[in-house]
Amino acid sequence: MIGSHWPEPASSGAGLRMLELARLFVQQGWQLTYASTAAPNDYSFDLRELGIICADIAVNDSSFDGFVADLNPDIVLFDRFTMEEQFGWRVEKACPAAMRIVETIDLHCLRQARQNSFKVSRSVVQGLATEELHSDLALREIAALLRSDLSILVSDYEMALLIEHFAVSPGLLHCSPFMFDQADIGRPTPAFDARQHFVTIGNFRHAPNLDAVRWLKEQIWPLIRRALPDAELHIYGAYTPPAVTALNDSKTGFRVLGRADDVHRVMQSARICLAPLRFGAGIKTKLADAMLNGTANVTTSIGVEGMCGGLPWSGAVADDAEAFAAAAVSLYGDESAWLAAREQGHAIVRRLFDGERNGRELIARITAIRGGLRQHRLHNFTGMMLRHHHQRSTEFMSRWIEAKNS
């Protein structure tokens, strides 16, 4: 596994995802090496606890060539398409028989297109015009997926977008949402009367979370507070910037509390999770955690995208500030609606986030492709063509940077 960061499962959904994949691979009895271009920090999970070998690597450095050749892996998984761009051509040269997989986390080109559209419209962004999707970032990202033997998606919406809009072959894609332990789904959690206040949580290095808090502060929370003068909103998140910390106001119940030590405890103490996401992509970890912990929620059309598997939502969906606040107030005071939302959340988690089933299906897909890798690649002529040209352009750019740095 080649990671842009060392996994921080308590900080972000991306960190949680990479850790659950690492655990899945170790459970198969596979020998796993995790290599990263970043330095670990106090919040990085110590992968050595799982028996995983850890290695430091550098971009634009030919030392990686010898490292991966000596390792001679059967499978290489890239954390996001940018790692495939940096190291895919090196892996192919040193270990041509190794299966190459991209874990997308979310479609970066979709998230960027929505963010750019939001800057113009200042409203919830779901549908996009073709010219908005066809950015330089999309050209890079889709090319990386086509060069790879398999790309893992977490959202069925993004899977459909790749197939129907970008004409990526389904044979190159696999949708595998989060992998929760089924024993944790539907376990006893605090009742309606034992909970109070609202909560939102998210890594503040992620632009949609930053915007959500600003929207809450400026428009949504004043409306909720007016109807529920004793209610508080507890805002948690890793890497909280000073601009967000400055929004803390105990007089209005708008509490910025920083990093959550235990997301399950935080979710189970709150009655409602608020997730007013106006742009973004992929799986929304805060909503998955809310449903796992029996916490009803209010979110937007972006929030529910790829998150319900066609089942009724576990709360309410609203795309403007007034409707969002009204839904939050109504759900907060309606025990029967809250209980129904909790049960709907459990049903969604059982359908989408069954860890045993999702893990089993992913391993079966990887194993099947590995068993017929040569034929699999012959059916991907576009990928062969892109690798032919990409190796020359990216390789020579990388070698030029390395020579310049030395």
RAJO-V892045 format. One record per helix or strand of 2 or more residues. SS is the DSSP state (a for helix, b for strand). FROM is the first residue (numbers start at 0). TO is the last residue. Records with the same first field share a line. If there is no record, write none. Layout:
BEGIN
SS->FROM-TO  FROM-TO
END
This chain:
BEGIN
b->1-2  32-35  52-55  74-78  98-102  149-152  172-174  197-200  232-235  253-257  271-274  295-298  314-316
a->12-26  46-49  62-70  80-93  107-120  129-132  135-146  155-163  169-171  181-183  191-193  206-226  241-244  249-251  262-268  284-291  300-303  320-332  334-351  354-370  372-377  380-404
END
